Amino acid sequence: MHPKEYKKQRTGTGRISKNTLIDSEILVGIDFTQNTRLLKLLSDPQYFPVLLYPGSDAWTSRKEGFKEQVGNRKILAIIIDATWFCSKKVIEHSPNLLELPKLSFSGEYRSIFTFKKEPRPECISTIETCYYLIKELQEINLASDADPEPLMDVFKQMIKDQIRAENERIQGLRPNTHANDWKYTTERKMPDF
């Protein structure tokens, strides 16, 4: 997790994912070339480490040979929790991450995180990333059959809570708490998921 994300997002989707997923960890930094915890995980033979990152050279769960490449090892998914700008900084300072096999999605997904603007339509939040990754790996029996739906349940509730709070602020039921609150004067429709 990029330090900016760690400091400013106490309820960010990376933290929610970590709190929802068993055996997940948050490693904070920009340069992971000497991160002892990461290096220990990467050298553990029980794991098949992958960097979840798009690219023409990325594996997908449906790509021929992927399941065989993983073999009997567990997927160790490295997910960079940051804005796309900060994510690129982590990659620039951590060339060891780019040495890992890349993994991307087989499907095309769109975020339900409607109040956060992403740079491109295919950009999704960390919690959605975890959810779709688990679903795709379950399809080919590379992830446990544990139900990933709690990830989306808690995410959907967070979205509803944030929209409700913003609408209450616009209605004058809550005080302005952010410097840019004055920009948002139109109430948002509550999603029906």
matplotlib code that plots the C-alpha trace (Angstrom):
import matplotlib.pyplot as plt

x = [0.0, 1.3, 2.0, -0.4, -3.2, -2.2, -2.2, -5.3, -7.7, -8.6, -11.7, -10.2, -11.1, -7.5, -8.0, -11.5, -10.2, -7.4, -10.0, -12.3, -9.8, -8.0, -4.2, -4.0, -1.5, -0.8, 2.8, 3.3, 5.9, 7.1, 10.3, 9.8, 13.2, 14.5, 11.2, 12.0, 8.5, 7.8, 11.1, 10.3, 6.9, 8.3, 11.0, 8.5, 8.2, 4.5, 3.6, 3.2, 3.7, 2.0, 1.7, -1.9, -1.2, -2.4, -0.2, 0.1, 2.4, 0.0, -1.5, -5.2, -7.1, -8.3, -5.0, -3.7, -1.0, -1.7, -3.1, -0.3, 2.3, 0.8, 0.8, 0.2, 1.3, -0.9, -1.4, 0.3, -1.4, 0.5, -2.0, -0.8, -3.3, -2.9, -4.2, -3.0, -0.4, 1.0, 0.8, 3.2, 5.6, 5.6, 6.4, 9.2, 10.8, 10.3, 11.7, 11.5, 7.7, 7.9, 10.1, 7.1, 4.6, 1.8, -1.8, -4.8, -8.5, -10.1, -13.3, -14.1, -15.4, -16.7, -16.6, -19.7, -17.7, -19.8, -18.7, -15.0, -13.7, -11.3, -8.9, -10.4, -13.7, -11.9, -10.2, -11.8, -11.2, -9.0, -11.9, -13.5, -10.1, -9.9, -13.5, -13.2, -9.8, -11.2, -14.2, -11.9, -9.5, -12.4, -13.6, -10.4, -10.1, -7.1, -8.8, -10.7, -14.4, -14.8, -17.6, -16.2, -19.6, -18.9, -16.3, -19.0, -21.6, -19.4, -18.3, -21.9, -22.8, -19.9, -21.0, -24.6, -23.3, -21.1, -23.9, -26.3, -23.9, -23.2, -26.9, -27.5, -24.7, -26.4, -29.7, -28.1, -28.4, -24.6, -21.8, -19.4, -16.2, -14.1, -12.6, -14.3, -17.8, -19.0, -18.6, -21.1, -24.7, -26.7, -28.0, -27.0, -29.5, -29.1, -28.0, -30.3, -27.8]
y = [0.0, 3.4, 5.5, 8.3, 5.7, 4.3, 7.7, 9.3, 6.3, 4.8, 3.2, 2.6, -0.5, -1.9, -1.9, -3.3, -6.1, -6.9, -7.1, -9.4, -11.8, -14.4, -14.5, -11.1, -8.5, -4.8, -3.8, -0.1, 1.6, 2.8, 0.8, -2.9, -4.0, -4.6, -5.2, -8.2, -9.4, -9.3, -11.0, -13.8, -14.3, -14.3, -16.9, -19.3, -22.3, -22.9, -19.8, -18.8, -15.0, -12.8, -9.0, -8.1, -5.5, -5.1, -5.7, -7.6, -10.1, -10.8, -14.1, -14.4, -17.3, -18.5, -18.2, -21.6, -23.0, -20.7, -23.4, -25.7, -23.0, -22.5, -26.3, -27.2, -23.8, -21.2, -17.9, -15.1, -12.0, -8.8, -6.0, -2.4, -0.3, 3.2, 5.7, 4.9, 7.8, 6.5, 2.9, 3.8, 5.3, 2.1, 0.2, 2.7, 2.3, -1.5, -3.1, -6.5, -6.3, -6.2, -9.3, -11.2, -12.9, -10.5, -11.5, -9.6, -10.3, -12.6, -10.6, -6.9, -5.3, -1.8, -0.3, 0.3, 3.0, 5.7, 8.7, 8.2, 9.1, 6.6, 7.5, 4.8, 2.8, -0.5, 0.8, -0.7, -0.4, -2.7, -4.5, -5.1, -6.3, -8.9, -10.0, -10.5, -12.2, -14.7, -15.4, -16.0, -18.2, -20.2, -20.9, -22.9, -24.3, -22.1, -20.4, -21.9, -22.2, -19.6, -17.2, -13.8, -12.1, -10.5, -8.3, -6.9, -6.7, -4.6, -2.5, -1.8, -0.8, 1.6, 3.2, 3.6, 5.0, 7.5, 8.6, 8.9, 11.1, 13.3, 13.8, 14.6, 17.2, 18.7, 18.8, 20.6, 17.7, 17.3, 19.9, 20.4, 18.6, 18.8, 21.8, 20.9, 20.2, 23.4, 21.8, 19.1, 20.5, 17.9, 14.9, 11.5, 8.7, 5.7, 2.7, -0.2, -3.0]
z = [0.0, -0.9, 2.2, 1.0, 0.8, 4.2, 5.9, 4.4, 3.9, 7.2, 5.7, 2.2, 0.3, 0.8, 4.5, 4.3, 2.0, 4.5, 7.3, 5.3, 3.8, 5.8, 5.5, 3.7, 4.7, 4.1, 3.4, 3.3, 1.2, -2.2, -2.6, -1.9, -3.3, 0.3, 2.1, 4.3, 4.7, 1.0, 0.1, 2.6, 1.0, -2.5, -1.6, 0.0, -2.3, -1.4, -3.3, -6.9, -6.6, -9.2, -9.5, -10.3, -13.0, -16.6, -19.5, -22.8, -21.0, -18.2, -17.4, -17.0, -15.3, -18.8, -20.5, -21.7, -19.4, -16.4, -14.2, -15.1, -14.4, -10.9, -10.2, -6.6, -5.2, -3.7, -5.6, -3.8, -5.3, -4.9, -5.3, -5.2, -3.2, -4.5, -7.0, -10.5, -10.3, -7.0, -8.2, -11.1, -8.5, -6.5, -9.8, -10.6, -7.2, -7.0, -10.1, -8.3, -8.6, -12.4, -12.4, -11.1, -13.4, -14.0, -13.6, -15.1, -15.4, -18.0, -17.8, -18.1, -15.0, -14.2, -10.7, -8.6, -6.7, -8.3, -6.2, -6.9, -10.4, -11.9, -14.8, -17.1, -17.0, -16.4, -13.2, -10.2, -6.4, -4.4, -2.8, -6.2, -7.5, -4.7, -5.3, -9.1, -8.6, -6.2, -8.4, -11.5, -9.6, -8.1, -11.7, -12.3, -8.8, -7.8, -4.9, -1.9, -2.2, 0.6, -0.3, -1.6, -1.4, 2.1, 0.2, -2.0, 0.8, 3.0, 0.0, -1.1, 2.5, 2.6, -0.6, 0.7, 4.0, 2.2, -0.2, 2.7, 4.7, 1.6, 1.0, 4.7, 4.5, 1.4, 3.3, 6.2, 8.5, 8.9, 9.0, 6.1, 7.1, 3.9, 2.2, -1.1, 0.3, -1.3, -4.8, -4.1, -3.9, -5.8, -3.9, -5.2, -5.9, -3.7, -5.7, -5.7, -5.3]

ax = plt.figure().add_subplot(projection="3d")
ax.plot(x, y, z, "-o")
ax.set_aspect("equal")
plt.show()
